[in-house]
Amino acid sequence: MNLYASFLKKQIRNYLFGSAVAVLAVGSLLLFCSLEITPVEYLRLILAICAAFVIMTLVDISVFMSHMMD
């Protein structure tokens, strides 16, 4: 594997890790520790956080790839 391909894989992995930390860890910590809500609302928040993680990951990777193709 050449050096550039290795660099791209590491960068994408770092983007995914950053998205996971930003959305899942920080968002979940702030929401679930500060709210007193029912279990159904917790499930809805978990679904919203997971959707935000997927959207953020897709946008991060697409922007990164568009920058790398220029």
C-alpha positions in Angstrom: 0.0 0.0 0.0 1.4 3.4 -0.9 1.9 6.2 1.5 -0.9 8.3 0.2 -3.5 5.5 0.5 -2.3 4.9 4.1 -2.7 8.6 4.8 -6.2 8.7 3.5 -7.3 5.7 5.6 -5.9 7.2 8.7 -7.5 10.6 8.0 -10.9 9.0 7.5 -10.5 7.0 10.7 -9.7 10.2 12.5 -12.8 11.9 11.0 -14.9 9.0 12.2 -13.4 9.1 15.7 -13.9 12.9 15.9 -17.5 12.6 14.9 -18.1 9.8 17.4 -16.6 11.9 20.2 -18.4 15.0 19.2 -21.9 13.6 18.7 -22.1 10.4 20.8 -19.9 11.2 23.8 -20.4 14.9 24.3 -24.0 15.1 23.1 -25.1 12.1 25.0 -23.4 13.2 28.2 -25.0 16.7 28.1 -28.4 15.4 27.2 -28.8 12.4 29.4 -27.2 13.9 32.5 -29.2 17.2 32.4 -32.7 16.0 31.6 -35.3 14.2 33.6 -37.4 12.5 30.9 -39.4 9.3 30.4 -37.8 6.1 28.9 -39.7 6.7 25.6 -38.1 10.1 25.3 -34.7 8.6 26.0 -35.2 6.3 23.1 -36.2 9.1 20.8 -33.1 11.1 21.9 -30.9 8.0 21.2 -32.4 7.7 17.7 -31.8 11.4 17.1 -28.2 11.2 18.3 -27.6 8.2 16.1 -29.1 9.9 13.1 -26.9 13.0 13.8 -23.9 10.8 14.0 -24.6 9.2 10.6 -25.3 12.5 8.9 -22.2 14.1 10.4 -20.1 11.2 9.3 -21.4 11.2 5.8 -20.9 15.0 5.5 -17.4 14.8 7.0 -16.2 12.1 4.6 -17.8 13.7 1.6 -16.2 17.1 2.3 -12.9 15.4 3.1 -13.0 13.5 -0.2 -14.0 16.6 -2.2 -11.0 18.5 -0.7 -8.6 15.6 -1.5 -9.8 15.4 -5.1 -9.1 19.1 -5.8 
